[in-house]
Amino acid sequence: MDHELLRTLTDKEAAALLPDYFNGTLSDENKHLIDKWRCINEENSQTFNAFLDVVMDFRALDAVSDIDVETALKTVNQRIAKKRRSWIRHLERVAAILFIPLLAATILSIMHTNKPVYCQLKVETGMTGRVILPDSTIVMLNSGSTLRYPSEFTSDLRSVELFGEAYFDVRKDSERQFRVKLADGSSVNVYGTRFNVDAYPDDNSVITLVEGAIGYDYVNNNGDSQEIRLIPDQQVTKTISGDVSIINTEVSSAIAWKNNRIILNSTPLKQILKTLERRFNVKFEVKNQDIEEYTFSGGAISIKNLDYVLETLKIATGMNWRYIDSQEDEERIIEIS
């Protein structure tokens, strides 16, 4: 391990790094150091959480223009102990960053007295996010996904909650099982492995094993609890109706989103459009339903730019597309014909 990751930040060093941490521009190594620092003691956690609590109180992400920065900072000042007041000048810089409307991701912390500190990483639509958990497990989240995890794994079970899609590179620990809880009540049990979980609440759950071994726990349609063991290159799918199936698969397709790509392997246009809807926060209205059945194979397509993807699909299928007016500011509508 890098020796830099073994050291502990001073309060002054942490203060200098926090603005970039909130803005999502901090290096992975420094993010790890901040996560380590804020979990050292309760005072550090309070300092880290205080301004974020104010952001939540004022609903900064939804009503940026209505926020009184001065009032917010006064509230922070009241919440932090007197000996920590020197942090306000650093929080002012954080505030200036957090109040940018295009902030890609928010990090929310919830602290309960005499209980573990829980952190929640929410990745906004159109972005991906990456976090290093307290046990050094690396998690990369896809667009519109949320991960909830404790600031420290204190028991013999390392448990996190996922809403959406994420790729896990779990640090091996034979004495402490790693578990990913999903919104439908199922879970993935791990000891040390790499795998992808695609479990958005409104769709099928798809778990793909890249390396190692995992068990998928779920309740079947008869109400009985079952566990399915997967080996590398296997994928288990649980439909919304509760049906479960396992197939051998090419794992590169399942994890291509990490590199902003879609692997085309008899991939229906309907599936591609669903991926684009989540990635770019758009909604497609398909006028010609036959187009949705077109399939694509033999390569990959970059999904960094929506217009580029749509133009590529237009060339391949002959379809037409255009943005249409929407009454909803947050979601654009695209007509496909």
Helices and strands as residue ranges (DSSP letters): G 3-6, H 11-23, H 28-38, H 42-57, G 64-66, H 69-79, G 82-87, H 88-98, E 105-110, E 118-123, E 129-132, E 138-141, E 146-150, E 157-169, E 177-182, E 187-190, E 194-199, E 205-211, E 214-219, E 225-230, E 234-238, E 244-248, H 251-254, G 256-259, E 261-264, E 267-268, H 269-280, E 282-286, G 289-293, E 295-296, E 299-302, H 306-317, E 321-324, E 332-336
